[in-house]
Amino acid sequence: MQKQLVLIGGGHAHMVTLANLAMIIEKGNGVTVIGPSEFHYYSGMGPGMLSGTYRPEEIRFATRHVVEKQGGTFLHGKAATIDPEKKVVTLETGHTVPYDVLSCNAGSHVPKPAIAGELADIFTVKPIERLMEAKRRLVGHFGRHAPHVVIVGGGPSSAEVAGNVWQLATTTGGHMPHITVCAGSAFMSVFPASVRRKISSVLRRRGITIREGVYVKSILHDTVTLDNGETLPADFIFLALGVKPSAIFANSGIATGPDGGLRVNRFLQSIQHPDIFGGGDCIYFQDQPLDKVGVYAVRQNPVLLHNIMARLNGGDLMPFDPGGDYLLIFNLGGRAGVLKKRWLEFSGRPAFIVKDYIDRKFMKEFQAIE
């Protein structure tokens, strides 16, 4: 009898599996891919799309097209729960999808604090496709006045968004915004001091204010109140408060890590349910908790494909090795960046050129499947 493979999400960790759907189907399996969008946008190039460095079509992968042209079924929707006993995925619409093997690349989301007032100019940095609307609204502001743009959060996303909002303003010819990063206790606190200094230097030279030692207490549509009682004007707000794994596993009663991600063993396999696998931001790798960075999802690709095939058609599972240190490059807008890999560290245009080359090469490799 034909076995059914279901993939939740078409993100980074499923790219190689998506490229090999025809092979999976040729071996007698059915394939269904569930996704909230017909396209998958590469988050590493999202800030560059915001600034206009990249066009939307340059940073996206045509998930639906790739699935259907290889003989699979694409369902446009969001998975809400998984019943591992009945082996069924239920979508938010109530539609149910049975599976024999399930692989989850359900991604992550930016938690949203309590907000009072109009939400039209308040954006989370994910999902990436929303940055297109953020860009359109920002350009409208630049054409009317010098807006106050507040970025809530002190991590890599806040740094990259701040720099790329600055670039967008410089290239549109409108009024320059007042950009403030509300970084909490410390800006880029998990990174080495040398990296923090380089990034802060680039942003501050552009007139971007970085507020440390204070937290955002509340948000009104045009005002941000800090925990010290100070208020900041805010015509436009980005929320970059870190990411949390999809809640689908906690909502389904499936074992998770402390962050809510699907708890997986060294085979990227649920510790409870051997027919469920996962990769990317939505998992908690119990052998070695991983940073929420795309490099791990990319490294998980061949392991997920191998183990999915082994579970469908028989064979031994392959363990995932997270590997060693990874390359860090931040796109700070204006064709400037900061790069770090072990002892090597530099900033400026060369860092951006390296990131731009790697990102474009990555996208062209997978867009070629289309």
The 8 nearest C-alpha neighbors of each residue, nearest first, counted from 0:
[[1, 2, 27, 28, 3, 29, 99, 311],
 [2, 0, 28, 27, 3, 29, 26, 99],
 [1, 3, 28, 99, 29, 0, 4, 311],
 [2, 4, 29, 98, 99, 28, 30, 5],
 [5, 3, 30, 100, 98, 101, 29, 99],
 [6, 4, 31, 101, 32, 98, 30, 3],
 [5, 7, 32, 102, 101, 103, 8, 33],
 [8, 6, 103, 33, 104, 105, 32, 102],
 [9, 7, 34, 104, 105, 10, 33, 6],
 [8, 10, 13, 62, 39, 34, 104, 14],
 [9, 11, 13, 12, 8, 104, 39, 14],
 [10, 12, 14, 13, 296, 297, 279, 9],
 [11, 13, 296, 300, 278, 279, 297, 10],
 [14, 12, 16, 11, 10, 15, 9, 17],
 [13, 15, 17, 11, 16, 12, 18, 10],
 [16, 14, 18, 17, 300, 13, 19, 301],
 [15, 17, 19, 13, 304, 18, 14, 20],
 [18, 16, 14, 20, 19, 15, 13, 66],
 [17, 19, 15, 16, 20, 14, 368, 65],
 [20, 18, 16, 17, 22, 21, 15, 23],
 [21, 19, 23, 17, 22, 18, 24, 69],
 [20, 22, 69, 24, 23, 19, 25, 70],
 [21, 23, 25, 20, 19, 24, 26, 69],
 [22, 24, 20, 26, 21, 25, 28, 19],
 [23, 25, 28, 21, 26, 27, 22, 29],
 [26, 24, 22, 27, 23, 21, 28, 20],
 [27, 25, 24, 23, 28, 22, 312, 21],
 [26, 28, 24, 25, 1, 29, 23, 2],
 [27, 29, 24, 2, 1, 3, 26, 23],
 [30, 28, 3, 24, 4, 2, 1, 27],
 [31, 29, 4, 71, 5, 3, 72, 28],
 [30, 32, 72, 5, 73, 71, 6, 4],
 [31, 33, 6, 73, 5, 7, 74, 72],
 [34, 32, 74, 7, 8, 73, 75, 6],
 [33, 35, 8, 75, 36, 76, 77, 74],
 [34, 36, 76, 77, 75, 37, 33, 8],
 [37, 35, 38, 34, 75, 39, 76, 62],
 [36, 38, 63, 62, 61, 75, 34, 39],
 [39, 37, 61, 62, 36, 60, 59, 40],
 [38, 40, 60, 59, 10, 62, 9, 41],
 [39, 41, 59, 58, 42, 127, 38, 60],
 [42, 40, 58, 43, 44, 59, 39, 45],
 [41, 43, 45, 44, 40, 127, 46, 293],
 [42, 44, 41, 45, 358, 46, 293, 47],
 [45, 43, 47, 42, 46, 41, 58, 48],
 [44, 46, 42, 48, 47, 43, 127, 49],
 [47, 45, 49, 48, 160, 44, 163, 159],
 [48, 46, 52, 50, 44, 45, 49, 53],
 [47, 49, 53, 51, 45, 46, 50, 52],
 [50, 48, 46, 47, 134, 51, 130, 45],
 [51, 49, 167, 163, 47, 48, 52, 166],
 [50, 52, 48, 53, 49, 47, 54, 167],
 [51, 53, 47, 50, 48, 54, 49, 332],
 [54, 52, 48, 51, 47, 57, 55, 58],
 [53, 55, 57, 56, 48, 51, 52, 58],
 [56, 54, 57, 58, 48, 53, 59, 131],
 [55, 57, 54, 59, 58, 60, 53, 40],
 [58, 56, 54, 55, 59, 53, 362, 359],
 [59, 57, 41, 56, 55, 40, 44, 362],
 [60, 58, 40, 39, 56, 57, 41, 38],
 [59, 61, 39, 38, 62, 366, 40, 58],
 [62, 60, 38, 64, 63, 65, 37, 59],
 [63, 61, 38, 65, 64, 37, 60, 66],
 [62, 64, 37, 66, 65, 73, 61, 67],
 [65, 63, 67, 66, 61, 62, 68, 369],
 [64, 66, 62, 68, 63, 369, 67, 61],
 [67, 65, 71, 63, 64, 69, 68, 62],
 [68, 66, 71, 70, 69, 64, 65, 72],
 [67, 69, 65, 70, 66, 64, 71, 63],
 [70, 68, 21, 67, 66, 71, 20, 65],
 [69, 71, 67, 68, 66, 21, 72, 24],
 [72, 70, 67, 30, 66, 69, 31, 73],
 [71, 73, 31, 67, 32, 30, 66, 74],
 [72, 74, 32, 63, 31, 33, 66, 75],
 [75, 73, 33, 76, 32, 34, 72, 31],
 [76, 74, 34, 35, 33, 36, 73, 37],
 [77, 75, 35, 34, 74, 33, 90, 78],
 [78, 76, 35, 90, 91, 34, 79, 33],
 [77, 79, 90, 89, 91, 80, 76, 88],
 [80, 78, 90, 91, 89, 247, 77, 81],
 [81, 79, 251, 89, 247, 88, 78, 250],
 [80, 82, 88, 251, 87, 83, 89, 79],
 [81, 83, 87, 86, 84, 85, 88, 251],
 [84, 82, 86, 85, 81, 87, 272, 253],
 [83, 85, 86, 82, 87, 272, 81, 274],
 [84, 86, 87, 82, 83, 97, 81, 98],
 [87, 85, 83, 84, 82, 98, 97, 99],
 [86, 88, 97, 82, 96, 85, 81, 98],
 [89, 87, 81, 96, 95, 80, 97, 82],
 [90, 88, 95, 80, 79, 94, 93, 78],
 [91, 89, 78, 79, 92, 93, 94, 77],
 [90, 92, 79, 93, 77, 78, 89, 76],
 [93, 91, 90, 94, 76, 89, 77, 79],
 [92, 94, 90, 91, 89, 95, 79, 78],
 [93, 95, 90, 92, 89, 96, 91, 88],
 [96, 94, 89, 88, 90, 93, 87, 97],
 [95, 97, 88, 87, 89, 98, 94, 5],
 [98, 96, 87, 86, 88, 95, 99, 3],
 [97, 99, 3, 100, 86, 4, 5, 87],
 [98, 100, 3, 2, 4, 101, 86, 274],
 [101, 99, 274, 4, 98, 275, 5, 3],
 [102, 100, 275, 5, 4, 6, 274, 276],
 [103, 101, 276, 6, 277, 275, 7, 5],
 [104, 102, 277, 7, 105, 6, 276, 278],
 [103, 105, 8, 278, 106, 7, 277, 279],
 [104, 106, 8, 103, 281, 7, 245, 107],
 [107, 105, 281, 280, 104, 245, 244, 279],
 [106, 108, 244, 245, 243, 280, 242, 281],
 [107, 109, 242, 243, 125, 110, 244, 245],
 [108, 110, 242, 241, 240, 123, 243, 125],
 [111, 109, 108, 112, 240, 242, 243, 241],
 [110, 112, 109, 113, 238, 123, 240, 114],
 [113, 111, 114, 110, 217, 218, 238, 216],
 [112, 114, 111, 115, 217, 218, 219, 216],
 [115, 113, 218, 219, 112, 116, 217, 220],
 [116, 114, 219, 218, 220, 113, 117, 217],
 [115, 117, 220, 219, 118, 114, 221, 218],
 [116, 118, 220, 119, 115, 120, 219, 121],
 [119, 117, 121, 120, 220, 116, 122, 114],
 [118, 120, 117, 121, 122, 220, 136, 235],
 [119, 121, 235, 118, 236, 122, 234, 136],
 [122, 120, 236, 118, 119, 237, 235, 123],
 [123, 121, 237, 238, 236, 124, 120, 133],
 [122, 124, 238, 125, 237, 239, 109, 121],
 [123, 125, 239, 238, 122, 126, 127, 237],
 [126, 124, 127, 123, 108, 109, 129, 128],
 [125, 127, 128, 129, 124, 108, 123, 130],
 [126, 128, 125, 129, 130, 45, 42, 40],
 [127, 129, 130, 126, 131, 40, 125, 132],
 [130, 128, 131, 127, 132, 126, 133, 125],
 [129, 131, 133, 128, 132, 127, 49, 134],
 [132, 130, 134, 129, 133, 128, 135, 49],
 [131, 133, 135, 134, 130, 129, 136, 128],
 [134, 132, 130, 136, 131, 135, 137, 129],
 [135, 133, 137, 131, 132, 136, 49, 130],
 [134, 136, 132, 138, 133, 137, 131, 139],
 [135, 137, 139, 133, 138, 134, 132, 140],
 [138, 136, 140, 134, 139, 135, 133, 141],
 [139, 137, 141, 135, 140, 136, 134, 142],
 [138, 140, 136, 142, 137, 141, 135, 143],
 [139, 141, 137, 143, 142, 138, 144, 146],
 [142, 140, 173, 174, 138, 139, 143, 144],
 [141, 143, 173, 139, 140, 144, 138, 174],
 [144, 142, 140, 141, 139, 145, 174, 173],
 [143, 145, 141, 174, 146, 140, 142, 173],
 [146, 144, 176, 174, 175, 141, 147, 177],
 [147, 145, 176, 234, 144, 148, 177, 140],
 [146, 148, 177, 233, 234, 176, 178, 232],
 [147, 149, 178, 235, 233, 236, 177, 234],
 [150, 148, 236, 179, 233, 178, 180, 151],
 [149, 151, 237, 180, 236, 238, 181, 179],
 [152, 150, 238, 181, 239, 237, 180, 149],
 [153, 151, 240, 239, 182, 181, 157, 154],
 [182, 152, 154, 186, 187, 157, 183, 181],
 [153, 155, 187, 157, 156, 152, 186, 158],
 [154, 156, 158, 157, 159, 187, 153, 329],
 [157, 155, 159, 158, 154, 160, 239, 124],
 [156, 158, 160, 155, 159, 154, 239, 153],
 [159, 157, 155, 161, 156, 160, 162, 154],
 [158, 160, 331, 156, 162, 161, 157, 330],
 [159, 161, 163, 157, 162, 158, 46, 156],
 [162, 160, 158, 164, 159, 163, 157, 165],
 [163, 161, 331, 332, 165, 159, 160, 164],
 [162, 164, 332, 166, 50, 160, 165, 161],
 [165, 163, 167, 161, 166, 162, 160, 50],
 [164, 166, 162, 163, 168, 167, 169, 161],
 [167, 165, 163, 169, 333, 164, 168, 332],
 [168, 166, 50, 164, 170, 165, 169, 163],
 [167, 169, 165, 171, 166, 170, 175, 164],
 [170, 168, 166, 167, 171, 172, 165, 175],
 [171, 169, 167, 168, 172, 166, 173, 50],
 [172, 170, 168, 173, 169, 167, 138, 141],
 [173, 171, 170, 169, 168, 174, 141, 142],
 [174, 172, 141, 142, 171, 175, 168, 169],
 [173, 175, 141, 145, 144, 142, 176, 172],
 [174, 176, 145, 168, 173, 141, 177, 169],
 [177, 175, 145, 146, 147, 178, 174, 148],
 [176, 178, 147, 148, 146, 179, 175, 145],
 [179, 177, 148, 207, 176, 149, 147, 208],
 [180, 178, 208, 149, 209, 207, 150, 148],
 [179, 181, 150, 209, 182, 210, 149, 208],
 [182, 180, 210, 151, 152, 183, 150, 209],
 [153, 181, 183, 152, 186, 211, 180, 210],
 [182, 184, 214, 213, 211, 212, 185, 181],
 [183, 185, 212, 211, 213, 182, 186, 214],
 [186, 184, 211, 188, 183, 182, 212, 187],
 [185, 187, 153, 182, 188, 211, 154, 184],
 [188, 186, 154, 153, 189, 190, 195, 185],
 [187, 189, 186, 185, 190, 154, 195, 153],
 [190, 188, 187, 191, 154, 186, 192, 185],
 [189, 191, 188, 187, 194, 192, 195, 193],
 [192, 190, 194, 193, 195, 189, 188, 187],
 [191, 193, 195, 194, 196, 190, 188, 197],
 [192, 194, 196, 191, 195, 197, 190, 344],
 [195, 193, 197, 191, 196, 192, 198, 190],
 [196, 194, 192, 198, 193, 197, 187, 199],
 [195, 197, 199, 193, 194, 198, 200, 192],
 [196, 198, 200, 194, 195, 199, 193, 201],
 [197, 199, 201, 195, 200, 196, 194, 202],
 [200, 198, 196, 202, 201, 197, 203, 195],
 [199, 201, 197, 203, 198, 202, 196, 204],
 [202, 200, 198, 204, 199, 203, 197, 205],
 [201, 203, 199, 205, 207, 204, 200, 198],
 [202, 204, 207, 206, 205, 200, 201, 199],
 [205, 203, 201, 202, 206, 200, 207, 199],
 [206, 204, 203, 202, 207, 201, 165, 162],
 [205, 207, 203, 204, 208, 202, 178, 177],
 [206, 208, 203, 178, 202, 205, 179, 209],
 [209, 207, 179, 180, 178, 206, 203, 210],
 [210, 208, 180, 179, 181, 211, 207, 182],
 [209, 211, 181, 182, 180, 208, 212, 213],
 [212, 210, 185, 182, 184, 183, 213, 186],
 [211, 213, 184, 183, 185, 210, 214, 182],
 [212, 214, 183, 211, 184, 226, 225, 215],
 [215, 213, 183, 226, 225, 216, 181, 212],
 [214, 216, 225, 217, 224, 226, 223, 213],
 [217, 215, 225, 226, 224, 214, 218, 223],
 [218, 216, 224, 215, 223, 219, 114, 113],
 [219, 217, 223, 114, 222, 224, 115, 220],
 [218, 220, 115, 222, 221, 116, 114, 223],
 [219, 221, 116, 117, 222, 118, 218, 115],
 [222, 220, 233, 234, 219, 232, 223, 235],
 [223, 221, 232, 219, 233, 231, 220, 218],
 [222, 224, 218, 231, 230, 217, 219, 233],
 [225, 223, 230, 217, 216, 229, 215, 218],
 [226, 224, 215, 216, 229, 227, 228, 214],
 [225, 227, 216, 228, 214, 215, 213, 224],
 [228, 226, 225, 229, 213, 214, 224, 216],
 [229, 227, 226, 225, 224, 230, 216, 215],
 [230, 228, 225, 227, 224, 231, 226, 223],
 [229, 231, 224, 223, 225, 228, 222, 232],
 [230, 232, 223, 222, 233, 224, 229, 225],
 [233, 231, 222, 221, 147, 223, 234, 230],
 [234, 232, 221, 147, 222, 235, 148, 149],
 [233, 235, 147, 221, 146, 148, 232, 236],
 [234, 236, 148, 120, 233, 121, 149, 147],
 [237, 235, 121, 149, 150, 148, 120, 122],
 [236, 238, 150, 122, 123, 121, 151, 239],
 [237, 239, 123, 151, 240, 122, 150, 124],
 [240, 238, 152, 151, 157, 241, 124, 156],
 [241, 239, 152, 238, 109, 151, 110, 242],
 [240, 242, 239, 109, 243, 154, 152, 110],
 [241, 243, 109, 108, 107, 240, 244, 110],
 [242, 244, 107, 108, 109, 245, 110, 258],
 [245, 243, 107, 281, 260, 280, 259, 106],
 [244, 246, 107, 247, 281, 106, 105, 243],
 [245, 247, 249, 248, 250, 244, 259, 260],
 [246, 248, 250, 80, 245, 249, 79, 251],
 [249, 247, 251, 253, 250, 246, 261, 252],
 [248, 250, 252, 251, 246, 247, 253, 259],
 [251, 249, 247, 248, 252, 246, 80, 253],
 [252, 250, 248, 80, 249, 253, 81, 247],
 [251, 253, 249, 250, 248, 254, 255, 81],
 [252, 254, 248, 251, 249, 255, 261, 271],
 [255, 253, 262, 261, 252, 271, 256, 248],
 [256, 254, 262, 261, 260, 259, 253, 249],
 [255, 257, 262, 259, 283, 258, 260, 261],
 [256, 258, 259, 255, 260, 283, 262, 261],
 [257, 259, 256, 260, 243, 244, 283, 255],
 [260, 258, 255, 256, 257, 244, 249, 261],
 [259, 261, 282, 283, 281, 255, 244, 256],
 [262, 260, 282, 255, 283, 248, 263, 281],
 [261, 263, 255, 283, 256, 254, 269, 282],
 [264, 262, 269, 268, 267, 284, 270, 285],
 [263, 265, 266, 267, 268, 270, 285, 284],
 [264, 266, 318, 267, 319, 286, 263, 268],
 [265, 267, 318, 268, 264, 319, 317, 316],
 [268, 266, 263, 264, 265, 276, 277, 278],
 [269, 267, 276, 263, 266, 264, 275, 273],
 [270, 268, 263, 272, 271, 275, 276, 262],
 [269, 271, 263, 264, 272, 268, 262, 273],
 [272, 270, 269, 273, 254, 253, 268, 262],
 [271, 273, 269, 274, 275, 270, 83, 268],
 [274, 272, 275, 269, 268, 271, 270, 276],
 [273, 275, 100, 272, 101, 276, 99, 310],
 [276, 274, 101, 273, 269, 102, 272, 268],
 [277, 275, 268, 102, 267, 269, 103, 101],
 [278, 276, 103, 102, 267, 104, 282, 268],
 [279, 277, 104, 12, 282, 296, 103, 299],
 [278, 280, 296, 12, 281, 104, 282, 106],
 [279, 281, 106, 291, 282, 107, 244, 278],
 [280, 282, 244, 260, 106, 279, 105, 245],
 [283, 281, 260, 261, 280, 278, 262, 277],
 [282, 284, 262, 260, 256, 261, 285, 263],
 [285, 283, 288, 263, 286, 287, 262, 282],
 [284, 286, 287, 283, 288, 264, 263, 262],
 [287, 285, 284, 288, 265, 264, 263, 283],
 [286, 288, 285, 284, 289, 321, 283, 265],
 [289, 287, 284, 285, 283, 286, 290, 256],
 [290, 288, 287, 291, 284, 283, 295, 292],
 [289, 291, 292, 288, 295, 280, 293, 294],
 [290, 292, 280, 289, 293, 279, 242, 295],
 [293, 291, 290, 294, 295, 296, 280, 279],
 [292, 294, 296, 295, 297, 291, 11, 279],
 [293, 295, 297, 296, 292, 298, 325, 326],
 [296, 294, 298, 297, 293, 299, 292, 321],
 [295, 297, 279, 12, 299, 293, 298, 294],
 [296, 298, 294, 295, 299, 300, 12, 11],
 [297, 299, 295, 296, 300, 294, 321, 301],
 [298, 300, 296, 302, 297, 12, 301, 303],
 [301, 299, 12, 303, 297, 302, 298, 15],
 [300, 302, 304, 303, 299, 305, 15, 298],
 [303, 301, 305, 299, 304, 300, 306, 317],
 [304, 302, 306, 300, 305, 301, 307, 299],
 [303, 305, 301, 307, 16, 302, 306, 308],
 [306, 304, 302, 308, 303, 307, 301, 309],
 [307, 305, 309, 316, 303, 308, 304, 310],
 [306, 308, 304, 310, 309, 305, 303, 311],
 [309, 307, 311, 305, 306, 310, 312, 304],
 [310, 308, 314, 313, 306, 312, 307, 311],
 [309, 311, 307, 308, 313, 312, 306, 274],
 [312, 310, 308, 309, 313, 307, 100, 2],
 [311, 313, 309, 308, 310, 314, 26, 307],
 [314, 312, 309, 310, 311, 315, 308, 316],
 [313, 315, 309, 316, 312, 310, 308, 306],
 [314, 316, 309, 317, 313, 306, 310, 305],
 [315, 317, 306, 309, 266, 318, 314, 305],
 [316, 318, 266, 302, 306, 319, 315, 305],
 [319, 317, 266, 265, 320, 316, 302, 267],
 [318, 320, 265, 266, 302, 321, 317, 299],
 [319, 321, 322, 318, 265, 298, 299, 323],
 [322, 320, 319, 295, 323, 298, 299, 289],
 [323, 321, 320, 324, 325, 298, 295, 319],
 [322, 324, 325, 321, 320, 326, 341, 295],
 [323, 325, 322, 326, 341, 340, 321, 327],
 [326, 324, 327, 323, 340, 294, 341, 322],
 [325, 327, 340, 339, 328, 324, 338, 341],
 [326, 328, 339, 338, 340, 325, 329, 337],
 [329, 327, 338, 337, 354, 339, 326, 330],
 [328, 330, 336, 337, 331, 338, 159, 327],
 [331, 329, 336, 332, 159, 351, 335, 328],
 [330, 332, 162, 159, 336, 335, 329, 163],
 [333, 331, 163, 162, 334, 166, 330, 335],
 [332, 334, 166, 335, 331, 163, 162, 165],
 [335, 333, 332, 348, 351, 336, 331, 330],
 [336, 334, 347, 348, 351, 333, 331, 332],
 [335, 337, 351, 330, 350, 331, 347, 329],
 [336, 338, 346, 329, 350, 328, 345, 347],
 [339, 337, 328, 350, 345, 344, 327, 346],
 [338, 340, 344, 327, 343, 326, 341, 328],
 [339, 341, 326, 343, 342, 327, 344, 325],
 [340, 342, 343, 339, 324, 344, 326, 325],
 [343, 341, 340, 344, 339, 345, 338, 324],
 [344, 342, 340, 341, 339, 345, 338, 326],
 [343, 345, 339, 338, 342, 340, 346, 337],
 [346, 344, 338, 337, 350, 339, 343, 347],
 [345, 347, 337, 336, 350, 338, 197, 348],
 [348, 346, 335, 336, 349, 350, 337, 351],
 [347, 349, 335, 351, 350, 334, 352, 336],
 [350, 348, 352, 351, 347, 353, 346, 336],
 [351, 349, 336, 353, 338, 348, 352, 337],
 [350, 352, 336, 354, 348, 335, 349, 353],
 [353, 351, 349, 355, 350, 354, 356, 348],
 [352, 354, 356, 350, 351, 355, 357, 349],
 [355, 353, 351, 357, 356, 352, 358, 328],
 [354, 356, 352, 358, 353, 357, 351, 359],
 [357, 355, 353, 359, 354, 358, 360, 352],
 [358, 356, 354, 360, 355, 359, 361, 353],
 [359, 357, 361, 355, 360, 356, 354, 362],
 [360, 358, 362, 356, 361, 357, 355, 363],
 [359, 361, 363, 357, 358, 362, 356, 364],
 [362, 360, 358, 364, 359, 363, 357, 365],
 [361, 363, 359, 364, 365, 360, 366, 358],
 [364, 362, 366, 360, 365, 361, 367, 359],
 [365, 363, 361, 362, 367, 366, 360, 368],
 [364, 366, 367, 362, 363, 368, 361, 60],
 [365, 367, 363, 368, 369, 364, 362, 60],
 [366, 368, 365, 369, 364, 363, 362, 60],
 [369, 367, 366, 365, 18, 65, 364, 363],
 [368, 367, 366, 65, 61, 64, 365, 60]]
